[in-house]
């Protein structure tokens, strides 16, 4: 069994070493022109990204905005292909929770416009999108309502879900750019890790207590 394990570890080490050798060889083969081309390409990418962010901010992206009327919604939807709409009503505690998270996310995702709409001021849009539960978050992609987050059921069915959890759920509708794992909700992953750590602590603590007891005897 030990020999098999040693062979497997040796294969892994050889594979890693081979990949490192290949990367080193690529770097060795680069001449000054190649390095300069890479640097110039990255510089152009950065300039393009900065320009894109400036254009988004000029349109109002980066701020969590409340719209006052339906005309304003249609005008802004023409300017922003990606929009997150929060349908809310005054006095709702859960709507305030959504406000808190969206204020954070709007600054992190300049590629998307984040807005809130009071259902009493948007009767046509509320009816058209069949909003029945408050809060409801709607993802608009290319002027099409692509996804609905109704209440907190899909956010862990609790009021203390994280901003990362809402970000993950929005990302599944492709309304924001997301680098994380779309298959596994972050709050669930975090919870599982915490449970595993607590389990390990309990096991270690149990063994330690037994050892102390035996020593005392």
PyMOL CGO cylinders between C-alpha atoms (Angstrom):
from pymol import cmd
from pymol.cgo import CYLINDER

trace = [
    CYLINDER, 0.00, 0.00, 0.00, 2.86, 2.36, 0.87, 0.3, 1, 1, 1, 1, 1, 1,
    CYLINDER, 2.86, 2.36, 0.87, 4.61, 1.57, -2.42, 0.3, 1, 1, 1, 1, 1, 1,
    CYLINDER, 4.61, 1.57, -2.42, 1.46, 2.40, -4.39, 0.3, 1, 1, 1, 1, 1, 1,
    CYLINDER, 1.46, 2.40, -4.39, 1.10, 5.70, -2.56, 0.3, 1, 1, 1, 1, 1, 1,
    CYLINDER, 1.10, 5.70, -2.56, 4.76, 6.55, -3.13, 0.3, 1, 1, 1, 1, 1, 1,
    CYLINDER, 4.76, 6.55, -3.13, 4.40, 5.85, -6.86, 0.3, 1, 1, 1, 1, 1, 1,
    CYLINDER, 4.40, 5.85, -6.86, 1.30, 8.07, -7.08, 0.3, 1, 1, 1, 1, 1, 1,
    CYLINDER, 1.30, 8.07, -7.08, 3.05, 10.91, -5.26, 0.3, 1, 1, 1, 1, 1, 1,
    CYLINDER, 3.05, 10.91, -5.26, 6.08, 10.51, -7.52, 0.3, 1, 1, 1, 1, 1, 1,
    CYLINDER, 6.08, 10.51, -7.52, 3.88, 10.76, -10.62, 0.3, 1, 1, 1, 1, 1, 1,
    CYLINDER, 3.88, 10.76, -10.62, 2.22, 13.93, -9.30, 0.3, 1, 1, 1, 1, 1, 1,
    CYLINDER, 2.22, 13.93, -9.30, 5.61, 15.45, -8.48, 0.3, 1, 1, 1, 1, 1, 1,
    CYLINDER, 5.61, 15.45, -8.48, 6.96, 14.57, -11.94, 0.3, 1, 1, 1, 1, 1, 1,
    CYLINDER, 6.96, 14.57, -11.94, 3.87, 16.09, -13.60, 0.3, 1, 1, 1, 1, 1, 1,
    CYLINDER, 3.87, 16.09, -13.60, 4.24, 19.34, -11.64, 0.3, 1, 1, 1, 1, 1, 1,
    CYLINDER, 4.24, 19.34, -11.64, 7.95, 19.47, -12.40, 0.3, 1, 1, 1, 1, 1, 1,
    CYLINDER, 7.95, 19.47, -12.40, 7.28, 18.92, -16.10, 0.3, 1, 1, 1, 1, 1, 1,
    CYLINDER, 7.28, 18.92, -16.10, 4.76, 21.77, -16.20, 0.3, 1, 1, 1, 1, 1, 1,
    CYLINDER, 4.76, 21.77, -16.20, 7.19, 24.08, -14.40, 0.3, 1, 1, 1, 1, 1, 1,
    CYLINDER, 7.19, 24.08, -14.40, 9.92, 23.19, -16.89, 0.3, 1, 1, 1, 1, 1, 1,
    CYLINDER, 9.92, 23.19, -16.89, 7.57, 24.02, -19.77, 0.3, 1, 1, 1, 1, 1, 1,
    CYLINDER, 7.57, 24.02, -19.77, 6.69, 27.41, -18.28, 0.3, 1, 1, 1, 1, 1, 1,
    CYLINDER, 6.69, 27.41, -18.28, 10.36, 28.20, -17.65, 0.3, 1, 1, 1, 1, 1, 1,
    CYLINDER, 10.36, 28.20, -17.65, 11.18, 27.22, -21.22, 0.3, 1, 1, 1, 1, 1, 1,
    CYLINDER, 11.18, 27.22, -21.22, 8.46, 29.55, -22.55, 0.3, 1, 1, 1, 1, 1, 1,
    CYLINDER, 8.46, 29.55, -22.55, 9.90, 32.42, -20.51, 0.3, 1, 1, 1, 1, 1, 1,
    CYLINDER, 9.90, 32.42, -20.51, 13.43, 31.63, -21.71, 0.3, 1, 1, 1, 1, 1, 1,
    CYLINDER, 13.43, 31.63, -21.71, 12.26, 31.70, -25.33, 0.3, 1, 1, 1, 1, 1, 1,
    CYLINDER, 12.26, 31.70, -25.33, 10.71, 35.15, -25.00, 0.3, 1, 1, 1, 1, 1, 1,
    CYLINDER, 10.71, 35.15, -25.00, 12.75, 37.89, -26.61, 0.3, 1, 1, 1, 1, 1, 1,
    CYLINDER, 12.75, 37.89, -26.61, 12.53, 41.61, -25.85, 0.3, 1, 1, 1, 1, 1, 1,
    CYLINDER, 12.53, 41.61, -25.85, 10.01, 42.18, -28.65, 0.3, 1, 1, 1, 1, 1, 1,
    CYLINDER, 10.01, 42.18, -28.65, 7.72, 39.46, -27.31, 0.3, 1, 1, 1, 1, 1, 1,
    CYLINDER, 7.72, 39.46, -27.31, 7.87, 40.86, -23.78, 0.3, 1, 1, 1, 1, 1, 1,
    CYLINDER, 7.87, 40.86, -23.78, 7.14, 44.36, -25.09, 0.3, 1, 1, 1, 1, 1, 1,
    CYLINDER, 7.14, 44.36, -25.09, 4.17, 43.06, -27.11, 0.3, 1, 1, 1, 1, 1, 1,
    CYLINDER, 4.17, 43.06, -27.11, 2.74, 41.34, -24.03, 0.3, 1, 1, 1, 1, 1, 1,
    CYLINDER, 2.74, 41.34, -24.03, 3.20, 44.51, -21.98, 0.3, 1, 1, 1, 1, 1, 1,
    CYLINDER, 3.20, 44.51, -21.98, 1.55, 46.65, -24.67, 0.3, 1, 1, 1, 1, 1, 1,
    CYLINDER, 1.55, 46.65, -24.67, -1.38, 44.23, -24.99, 0.3, 1, 1, 1, 1, 1, 1,
    CYLINDER, -1.38, 44.23, -24.99, -2.00, 44.32, -21.23, 0.3, 1, 1, 1, 1, 1, 1,
    CYLINDER, -2.00, 44.32, -21.23, -1.71, 48.09, -21.21, 0.3, 1, 1, 1, 1, 1, 1,
    CYLINDER, -1.71, 48.09, -21.21, -4.33, 48.39, -23.95, 0.3, 1, 1, 1, 1, 1, 1,
    CYLINDER, -4.33, 48.39, -23.95, -6.61, 46.02, -22.04, 0.3, 1, 1, 1, 1, 1, 1,
    CYLINDER, -6.61, 46.02, -22.04, -6.29, 48.15, -18.91, 0.3, 1, 1, 1, 1, 1, 1,
    CYLINDER, -6.29, 48.15, -18.91, -7.03, 51.35, -20.84, 0.3, 1, 1, 1, 1, 1, 1,
    CYLINDER, -7.03, 51.35, -20.84, -10.07, 49.74, -22.43, 0.3, 1, 1, 1, 1, 1, 1,
    CYLINDER, -10.07, 49.74, -22.43, -11.31, 48.56, -19.03, 0.3, 1, 1, 1, 1, 1, 1,
    CYLINDER, -11.31, 48.56, -19.03, -10.85, 52.01, -17.47, 0.3, 1, 1, 1, 1, 1, 1,
    CYLINDER, -10.85, 52.01, -17.47, -12.71, 53.64, -20.38, 0.3, 1, 1, 1, 1, 1, 1,
    CYLINDER, -12.71, 53.64, -20.38, -15.54, 51.13, -20.06, 0.3, 1, 1, 1, 1, 1, 1,
    CYLINDER, -15.54, 51.13, -20.06, -15.87, 51.82, -16.32, 0.3, 1, 1, 1, 1, 1, 1,
    CYLINDER, -15.87, 51.82, -16.32, -15.95, 55.57, -16.96, 0.3, 1, 1, 1, 1, 1, 1,
    CYLINDER, -15.95, 55.57, -16.96, -18.75, 55.08, -19.50, 0.3, 1, 1, 1, 1, 1, 1,
    CYLINDER, -18.75, 55.08, -19.50, -20.76, 52.97, -17.06, 0.3, 1, 1, 1, 1, 1, 1,
    CYLINDER, -20.76, 52.97, -17.06, -20.36, 55.54, -14.27, 0.3, 1, 1, 1, 1, 1, 1,
    CYLINDER, -20.36, 55.54, -14.27, -21.40, 58.35, -16.65, 0.3, 1, 1, 1, 1, 1, 1,
    CYLINDER, -21.40, 58.35, -16.65, -24.66, 56.45, -17.19, 0.3, 1, 1, 1, 1, 1, 1,
    CYLINDER, -24.66, 56.45, -17.19, -25.26, 56.23, -13.44, 0.3, 1, 1, 1, 1, 1, 1,
    CYLINDER, -25.26, 56.23, -13.44, -23.84, 52.78, -12.77, 0.3, 1, 1, 1, 1, 1, 1,
    CYLINDER, -23.84, 52.78, -12.77, -22.15, 52.34, -9.40, 0.3, 1, 1, 1, 1, 1, 1,
    CYLINDER, -22.15, 52.34, -9.40, -25.01, 54.01, -7.51, 0.3, 1, 1, 1, 1, 1, 1,
    CYLINDER, -25.01, 54.01, -7.51, -28.11, 52.39, -6.07, 0.3, 1, 1, 1, 1, 1, 1,
    CYLINDER, -28.11, 52.39, -6.07, -30.80, 54.62, -7.51, 0.3, 1, 1, 1, 1, 1, 1,
    CYLINDER, -30.80, 54.62, -7.51, -34.51, 54.95, -6.81, 0.3, 1, 1, 1, 1, 1, 1,
    CYLINDER, -34.51, 54.95, -6.81, -36.58, 55.63, -9.92, 0.3, 1, 1, 1, 1, 1, 1,
    CYLINDER, -36.58, 55.63, -9.92, -39.48, 58.03, -9.64, 0.3, 1, 1, 1, 1, 1, 1,
    CYLINDER, -39.48, 58.03, -9.64, -41.64, 57.02, -12.60, 0.3, 1, 1, 1, 1, 1, 1,
    CYLINDER, -41.64, 57.02, -12.60, -42.08, 54.40, -15.29, 0.3, 1, 1, 1, 1, 1, 1,
    CYLINDER, -42.08, 54.40, -15.29, -40.91, 56.70, -18.06, 0.3, 1, 1, 1, 1, 1, 1,
    CYLINDER, -40.91, 56.70, -18.06, -37.54, 56.96, -16.31, 0.3, 1, 1, 1, 1, 1, 1,
    CYLINDER, -37.54, 56.96, -16.31, -37.31, 53.18, -16.14, 0.3, 1, 1, 1, 1, 1, 1,
    CYLINDER, -37.31, 53.18, -16.14, -37.78, 52.70, -19.88, 0.3, 1, 1, 1, 1, 1, 1,
    CYLINDER, -37.78, 52.70, -19.88, -35.27, 55.45, -20.66, 0.3, 1, 1, 1, 1, 1, 1,
    CYLINDER, -35.27, 55.45, -20.66, -32.60, 53.95, -18.42, 0.3, 1, 1, 1, 1, 1, 1,
    CYLINDER, -32.60, 53.95, -18.42, -33.23, 50.40, -19.62, 0.3, 1, 1, 1, 1, 1, 1,
    CYLINDER, -33.23, 50.40, -19.62, -32.27, 51.55, -23.12, 0.3, 1, 1, 1, 1, 1, 1,
    CYLINDER, -32.27, 51.55, -23.12, -28.92, 52.81, -21.79, 0.3, 1, 1, 1, 1, 1, 1,
    CYLINDER, -28.92, 52.81, -21.79, -28.15, 49.77, -19.62, 0.3, 1, 1, 1, 1, 1, 1,
    CYLINDER, -28.15, 49.77, -19.62, -28.51, 46.24, -21.05, 0.3, 1, 1, 1, 1, 1, 1,
    CYLINDER, -28.51, 46.24, -21.05, -28.02, 44.75, -17.57, 0.3, 1, 1, 1, 1, 1, 1,
    CYLINDER, -28.02, 44.75, -17.57, -30.30, 45.93, -14.77, 0.3, 1, 1, 1, 1, 1, 1,
    CYLINDER, -30.30, 45.93, -14.77, -31.25, 44.70, -11.31, 0.3, 1, 1, 1, 1, 1, 1,
    CYLINDER, -31.25, 44.70, -11.31, -34.67, 45.93, -10.17, 0.3, 1, 1, 1, 1, 1, 1,
    CYLINDER, -34.67, 45.93, -10.17, -35.77, 45.82, -6.55, 0.3, 1, 1, 1, 1, 1, 1,
    CYLINDER, -35.77, 45.82, -6.55, -39.54, 46.11, -6.19, 0.3, 1, 1, 1, 1, 1, 1,
    CYLINDER, -39.54, 46.11, -6.19, -40.21, 47.36, -2.66, 0.3, 1, 1, 1, 1, 1, 1,
    CYLINDER, -40.21, 47.36, -2.66, -42.80, 49.06, -0.49, 0.3, 1, 1, 1, 1, 1, 1,
    CYLINDER, -42.80, 49.06, -0.49, -42.41, 51.49, 2.40, 0.3, 1, 1, 1, 1, 1, 1,
    CYLINDER, -42.41, 51.49, 2.40, -42.12, 50.03, 5.88, 0.3, 1, 1, 1, 1, 1, 1,
    CYLINDER, -42.12, 50.03, 5.88, -40.91, 46.60, 4.82, 0.3, 1, 1, 1, 1, 1, 1,
    CYLINDER, -40.91, 46.60, 4.82, -38.03, 45.35, 6.97, 0.3, 1, 1, 1, 1, 1, 1,
    CYLINDER, -38.03, 45.35, 6.97, -37.02, 42.78, 4.39, 0.3, 1, 1, 1, 1, 1, 1,
    CYLINDER, -37.02, 42.78, 4.39, -36.88, 45.42, 1.67, 0.3, 1, 1, 1, 1, 1, 1,
    CYLINDER, -36.88, 45.42, 1.67, -34.42, 47.35, 3.85, 0.3, 1, 1, 1, 1, 1, 1,
    CYLINDER, -34.42, 47.35, 3.85, -32.27, 44.20, 4.06, 0.3, 1, 1, 1, 1, 1, 1,
    CYLINDER, -32.27, 44.20, 4.06, -32.23, 44.00, 0.26, 0.3, 1, 1, 1, 1, 1, 1,
    CYLINDER, -32.23, 44.00, 0.26, -31.32, 47.71, 0.08, 0.3, 1, 1, 1, 1, 1, 1,
    CYLINDER, -31.32, 47.71, 0.08, -28.30, 47.08, 2.30, 0.3, 1, 1, 1, 1, 1, 1,
    CYLINDER, -28.30, 47.08, 2.30, -26.92, 44.33, 0.06, 0.3, 1, 1, 1, 1, 1, 1,
    CYLINDER, -26.92, 44.33, 0.06, -27.66, 46.04, -3.26, 0.3, 1, 1, 1, 1, 1, 1,
    CYLINDER, -27.66, 46.04, -3.26, -25.88, 49.23, -2.13, 0.3, 1, 1, 1, 1, 1, 1,
    CYLINDER, -25.88, 49.23, -2.13, -22.74, 47.11, -1.69, 0.3, 1, 1, 1, 1, 1, 1,
    CYLINDER, -22.74, 47.11, -1.69, -23.13, 45.16, -4.93, 0.3, 1, 1, 1, 1, 1, 1,
    CYLINDER, -23.13, 45.16, -4.93, -23.79, 48.18, -7.13, 0.3, 1, 1, 1, 1, 1, 1,
    CYLINDER, -23.79, 48.18, -7.13, -20.31, 49.51, -6.31, 0.3, 1, 1, 1, 1, 1, 1,
    CYLINDER, -20.31, 49.51, -6.31, -18.73, 46.11, -7.00, 0.3, 1, 1, 1, 1, 1, 1,
    CYLINDER, -18.73, 46.11, -7.00, -20.48, 45.51, -10.32, 0.3, 1, 1, 1, 1, 1, 1,
    CYLINDER, -20.48, 45.51, -10.32, -20.27, 48.64, -12.45, 0.3, 1, 1, 1, 1, 1, 1,
    CYLINDER, -20.27, 48.64, -12.45, -21.30, 46.60, -15.49, 0.3, 1, 1, 1, 1, 1, 1,
    CYLINDER, -21.30, 46.60, -15.49, -24.87, 46.51, -14.14, 0.3, 1, 1, 1, 1, 1, 1,
    CYLINDER, -24.87, 46.51, -14.14, -27.35, 49.23, -13.14, 0.3, 1, 1, 1, 1, 1, 1,
    CYLINDER, -27.35, 49.23, -13.14, -29.03, 48.67, -9.74, 0.3, 1, 1, 1, 1, 1, 1,
    CYLINDER, -29.03, 48.67, -9.74, -32.34, 50.42, -9.08, 0.3, 1, 1, 1, 1, 1, 1,
    CYLINDER, -32.34, 50.42, -9.08, -35.27, 50.26, -6.68, 0.3, 1, 1, 1, 1, 1, 1,
    CYLINDER, -35.27, 50.26, -6.68, -38.93, 50.84, -7.55, 0.3, 1, 1, 1, 1, 1, 1,
    CYLINDER, -38.93, 50.84, -7.55, -41.77, 51.56, -5.14, 0.3, 1, 1, 1, 1, 1, 1,
    CYLINDER, -41.77, 51.56, -5.14, -44.69, 49.37, -6.22, 0.3, 1, 1, 1, 1, 1, 1,
    CYLINDER, -44.69, 49.37, -6.22, -47.20, 52.13, -5.47, 0.3, 1, 1, 1, 1, 1, 1,
    CYLINDER, -47.20, 52.13, -5.47, -45.52, 54.40, -8.07, 0.3, 1, 1, 1, 1, 1, 1,
    CYLINDER, -45.52, 54.40, -8.07, -45.08, 51.68, -10.69, 0.3, 1, 1, 1, 1, 1, 1,
    CYLINDER, -45.08, 51.68, -10.69, -48.51, 50.03, -11.05, 0.3, 1, 1, 1, 1, 1, 1,
    CYLINDER, -48.51, 50.03, -11.05, -48.09, 49.25, -14.77, 0.3, 1, 1, 1, 1, 1, 1,
    CYLINDER, -48.09, 49.25, -14.77, -44.65, 47.66, -14.40, 0.3, 1, 1, 1, 1, 1, 1,
    CYLINDER, -44.65, 47.66, -14.40, -45.67, 45.84, -11.21, 0.3, 1, 1, 1, 1, 1, 1,
    CYLINDER, -45.67, 45.84, -11.21, -48.65, 44.30, -12.98, 0.3, 1, 1, 1, 1, 1, 1,
    CYLINDER, -48.65, 44.30, -12.98, -46.77, 43.61, -16.19, 0.3, 1, 1, 1, 1, 1, 1,
    CYLINDER, -46.77, 43.61, -16.19, -44.05, 41.68, -14.34, 0.3, 1, 1, 1, 1, 1, 1,
    CYLINDER, -44.05, 41.68, -14.34, -46.65, 40.01, -12.10, 0.3, 1, 1, 1, 1, 1, 1,
    CYLINDER, -46.65, 40.01, -12.10, -45.05, 41.14, -8.85, 0.3, 1, 1, 1, 1, 1, 1,
    CYLINDER, -45.05, 41.14, -8.85, -47.02, 39.52, -6.02, 0.3, 1, 1, 1, 1, 1, 1,
    CYLINDER, -47.02, 39.52, -6.02, -44.47, 39.28, -3.21, 0.3, 1, 1, 1, 1, 1, 1,
    CYLINDER, -44.47, 39.28, -3.21, -42.34, 42.05, -1.71, 0.3, 1, 1, 1, 1, 1, 1,
    CYLINDER, -42.34, 42.05, -1.71, -39.39, 42.17, -1.93, 0.3, 1, 1, 1, 1, 1, 1,
    CYLINDER, -39.39, 42.17, -1.93, -38.93, 40.83, -5.45, 0.3, 1, 1, 1, 1, 1, 1,
    CYLINDER, -38.93, 40.83, -5.45, -35.67, 41.31, -7.35, 0.3, 1, 1, 1, 1, 1, 1,
    CYLINDER, -35.67, 41.31, -7.35, -35.84, 41.18, -11.14, 0.3, 1, 1, 1, 1, 1, 1,
    CYLINDER, -35.84, 41.18, -11.14, -32.86, 40.65, -13.43, 0.3, 1, 1, 1, 1, 1, 1,
    CYLINDER, -32.86, 40.65, -13.43, -33.13, 42.42, -16.78, 0.3, 1, 1, 1, 1, 1, 1,
    CYLINDER, -33.13, 42.42, -16.78, -30.75, 41.28, -19.54, 0.3, 1, 1, 1, 1, 1, 1,
    CYLINDER, -30.75, 41.28, -19.54, -30.97, 42.98, -22.97, 0.3, 1, 1, 1, 1, 1, 1,
    CYLINDER, -30.97, 42.98, -22.97, -34.36, 44.52, -22.07, 0.3, 1, 1, 1, 1, 1, 1,
    CYLINDER, -34.36, 44.52, -22.07, -35.84, 41.11, -21.16, 0.3, 1, 1, 1, 1, 1, 1,
    CYLINDER, -35.84, 41.11, -21.16, -36.88, 40.13, -17.62, 0.3, 1, 1, 1, 1, 1, 1,
    CYLINDER, -36.88, 40.13, -17.62, -34.73, 37.03, -17.30, 0.3, 1, 1, 1, 1, 1, 1,
    CYLINDER, -34.73, 37.03, -17.30, -35.04, 36.04, -13.65, 0.3, 1, 1, 1, 1, 1, 1,
    CYLINDER, -35.04, 36.04, -13.65, -37.02, 36.70, -10.46, 0.3, 1, 1, 1, 1, 1, 1,
    CYLINDER, -37.02, 36.70, -10.46, -35.85, 36.38, -6.85, 0.3, 1, 1, 1, 1, 1, 1,
    CYLINDER, -35.85, 36.38, -6.85, -39.07, 36.27, -4.86, 0.3, 1, 1, 1, 1, 1, 1,
    CYLINDER, -39.07, 36.27, -4.86, -38.66, 36.86, -1.15, 0.3, 1, 1, 1, 1, 1, 1,
    CYLINDER, -38.66, 36.86, -1.15, -35.73, 35.16, 0.60, 0.3, 1, 1, 1, 1, 1, 1,
    CYLINDER, -35.73, 35.16, 0.60, -36.52, 31.51, -0.16, 0.3, 1, 1, 1, 1, 1, 1,
    CYLINDER, -36.52, 31.51, -0.16, -33.62, 31.14, -2.60, 0.3, 1, 1, 1, 1, 1, 1,
    CYLINDER, -33.62, 31.14, -2.60, -31.26, 33.10, -0.36, 0.3, 1, 1, 1, 1, 1, 1,
    CYLINDER, -31.26, 33.10, -0.36, -31.20, 30.58, 2.46, 0.3, 1, 1, 1, 1, 1, 1,
    CYLINDER, -31.20, 30.58, 2.46, -34.76, 31.32, 3.61, 0.3, 1, 1, 1, 1, 1, 1,
    CYLINDER, -34.76, 31.32, 3.61, -33.43, 33.59, 6.35, 0.3, 1, 1, 1, 1, 1, 1,
    CYLINDER, -33.43, 33.59, 6.35, -32.99, 37.32, 6.97, 0.3, 1, 1, 1, 1, 1, 1,
    CYLINDER, -32.99, 37.32, 6.97, -29.26, 37.16, 7.70, 0.3, 1, 1, 1, 1, 1, 1,
    CYLINDER, -29.26, 37.16, 7.70, -28.05, 35.89, 4.34, 0.3, 1, 1, 1, 1, 1, 1,
    CYLINDER, -28.05, 35.89, 4.34, -24.74, 37.37, 3.16, 0.3, 1, 1, 1, 1, 1, 1,
    CYLINDER, -24.74, 37.37, 3.16, -24.11, 39.85, 0.36, 0.3, 1, 1, 1, 1, 1, 1,
    CYLINDER, -24.11, 39.85, 0.36, -22.09, 37.10, -1.33, 0.3, 1, 1, 1, 1, 1, 1,
    CYLINDER, -22.09, 37.10, -1.33, -25.18, 34.88, -1.33, 0.3, 1, 1, 1, 1, 1, 1,
    CYLINDER, -25.18, 34.88, -1.33, -27.27, 37.48, -3.16, 0.3, 1, 1, 1, 1, 1, 1,
    CYLINDER, -27.27, 37.48, -3.16, -24.38, 38.15, -5.54, 0.3, 1, 1, 1, 1, 1, 1,
    CYLINDER, -24.38, 38.15, -5.54, -24.19, 34.42, -6.34, 0.3, 1, 1, 1, 1, 1, 1,
    CYLINDER, -24.19, 34.42, -6.34, -27.94, 34.22, -6.94, 0.3, 1, 1, 1, 1, 1, 1,
    CYLINDER, -27.94, 34.22, -6.94, -27.87, 37.24, -9.27, 0.3, 1, 1, 1, 1, 1, 1,
    CYLINDER, -27.87, 37.24, -9.27, -24.91, 35.76, -11.12, 0.3, 1, 1, 1, 1, 1, 1,
    CYLINDER, -24.91, 35.76, -11.12, -26.96, 32.68, -11.98, 0.3, 1, 1, 1, 1, 1, 1,
    CYLINDER, -26.96, 32.68, -11.98, -29.16, 34.91, -14.13, 0.3, 1, 1, 1, 1, 1, 1,
    CYLINDER, -29.16, 34.91, -14.13, -26.03, 36.31, -15.86, 0.3, 1, 1, 1, 1, 1, 1,
    CYLINDER, -26.03, 36.31, -15.86, -26.99, 39.90, -15.03, 0.3, 1, 1, 1, 1, 1, 1,
    CYLINDER, -26.99, 39.90, -15.03, -23.58, 40.49, -13.41, 0.3, 1, 1, 1, 1, 1, 1,
    CYLINDER, -23.58, 40.49, -13.41, -20.03, 39.32, -14.12, 0.3, 1, 1, 1, 1, 1, 1,
    CYLINDER, -20.03, 39.32, -14.12, -19.04, 36.65, -11.61, 0.3, 1, 1, 1, 1, 1, 1,
    CYLINDER, -19.04, 36.65, -11.61, -15.76, 34.81, -11.06, 0.3, 1, 1, 1, 1, 1, 1,
    CYLINDER, -15.76, 34.81, -11.06, -16.95, 32.36, -8.42, 0.3, 1, 1, 1, 1, 1, 1,
    CYLINDER, -16.95, 32.36, -8.42, -18.52, 28.90, -8.42, 0.3, 1, 1, 1, 1, 1, 1,
    CYLINDER, -18.52, 28.90, -8.42, -22.06, 29.11, -9.81, 0.3, 1, 1, 1, 1, 1, 1,
    CYLINDER, -22.06, 29.11, -9.81, -22.91, 25.55, -8.74, 0.3, 1, 1, 1, 1, 1, 1,
    CYLINDER, -22.91, 25.55, -8.74, -22.41, 25.96, -4.99, 0.3, 1, 1, 1, 1, 1, 1,
    CYLINDER, -22.41, 25.96, -4.99, -24.02, 28.77, -2.94, 0.3, 1, 1, 1, 1, 1, 1,
    CYLINDER, -24.02, 28.77, -2.94, -21.33, 30.55, -0.86, 0.3, 1, 1, 1, 1, 1, 1,
    CYLINDER, -21.33, 30.55, -0.86, -23.33, 30.54, 2.38, 0.3, 1, 1, 1, 1, 1, 1,
    CYLINDER, -23.33, 30.54, 2.38, -23.85, 26.77, 2.13, 0.3, 1, 1, 1, 1, 1, 1,
    CYLINDER, -23.85, 26.77, 2.13, -20.15, 26.18, 1.41, 0.3, 1, 1, 1, 1, 1, 1,
    CYLINDER, -20.15, 26.18, 1.41, -19.21, 28.43, 4.35, 0.3, 1, 1, 1, 1, 1, 1,
    CYLINDER, -19.21, 28.43, 4.35, -21.69, 26.62, 6.62, 0.3, 1, 1, 1, 1, 1, 1,
    CYLINDER, -21.69, 26.62, 6.62, -20.35, 23.22, 5.63, 0.3, 1, 1, 1, 1, 1, 1,
    CYLINDER, -20.35, 23.22, 5.63, -16.77, 24.34, 6.34, 0.3, 1, 1, 1, 1, 1, 1,
    CYLINDER, -16.77, 24.34, 6.34, -17.79, 25.70, 9.74, 0.3, 1, 1, 1, 1, 1, 1,
    CYLINDER, -17.79, 25.70, 9.74, -19.59, 22.45, 10.60, 0.3, 1, 1, 1, 1, 1, 1,
    CYLINDER, -19.59, 22.45, 10.60, -16.53, 20.44, 9.56, 0.3, 1, 1, 1, 1, 1, 1,
    CYLINDER, -16.53, 20.44, 9.56, -14.22, 22.62, 11.67, 0.3, 1, 1, 1, 1, 1, 1,
    CYLINDER, -14.22, 22.62, 11.67, -16.55, 22.35, 14.67, 0.3, 1, 1, 1, 1, 1, 1,
    CYLINDER, -16.55, 22.35, 14.67, -16.73, 18.58, 14.21, 0.3, 1, 1, 1, 1, 1, 1,
    CYLINDER, -16.73, 18.58, 14.21, -12.93, 18.31, 14.10, 0.3, 1, 1, 1, 1, 1, 1,
    CYLINDER, -12.93, 18.31, 14.10, -12.61, 20.52, 17.18, 0.3, 1, 1, 1, 1, 1, 1,
    CYLINDER, -12.61, 20.52, 17.18, -15.14, 18.36, 19.03, 0.3, 1, 1, 1, 1, 1, 1,
    CYLINDER, -15.14, 18.36, 19.03, -13.32, 15.17, 18.09, 0.3, 1, 1, 1, 1, 1, 1,
    CYLINDER, -13.32, 15.17, 18.09, -9.94, 16.59, 19.08, 0.3, 1, 1, 1, 1, 1, 1,
    CYLINDER, -9.94, 16.59, 19.08, -11.37, 17.98, 22.28, 0.3, 1, 1, 1, 1, 1, 1,
    CYLINDER, -11.37, 17.98, 22.28, -12.94, 14.63, 23.16, 0.3, 1, 1, 1, 1, 1, 1,
    CYLINDER, -12.94, 14.63, 23.16, -9.66, 12.77, 22.66, 0.3, 1, 1, 1, 1, 1, 1,
    CYLINDER, -9.66, 12.77, 22.66, -7.81, 15.42, 24.65, 0.3, 1, 1, 1, 1, 1, 1,
    CYLINDER, -7.81, 15.42, 24.65, -10.21, 15.12, 27.57, 0.3, 1, 1, 1, 1, 1, 1,
    CYLINDER, -10.21, 15.12, 27.57, -9.82, 11.35, 27.65, 0.3, 1, 1, 1, 1, 1, 1,
    CYLINDER, -9.82, 11.35, 27.65, -6.05, 11.68, 27.60, 0.3, 1, 1, 1, 1, 1, 1,
    CYLINDER, -6.05, 11.68, 27.60, -6.08, 14.14, 30.49, 0.3, 1, 1, 1, 1, 1, 1,
    CYLINDER, -6.08, 14.14, 30.49, -8.33, 11.84, 32.46, 0.3, 1, 1, 1, 1, 1, 1,
    CYLINDER, -8.33, 11.84, 32.46, -6.08, 8.87, 31.93, 0.3, 1, 1, 1, 1, 1, 1,
    CYLINDER, -6.08, 8.87, 31.93, -3.02, 10.89, 32.95, 0.3, 1, 1, 1, 1, 1, 1,
    CYLINDER, -3.02, 10.89, 32.95, -4.75, 11.97, 36.13, 0.3, 1, 1, 1, 1, 1, 1,
    CYLINDER, -4.75, 11.97, 36.13, -5.55, 8.42, 37.05, 0.3, 1, 1, 1, 1, 1, 1,
]
cmd.load_cgo(trace, "trace")
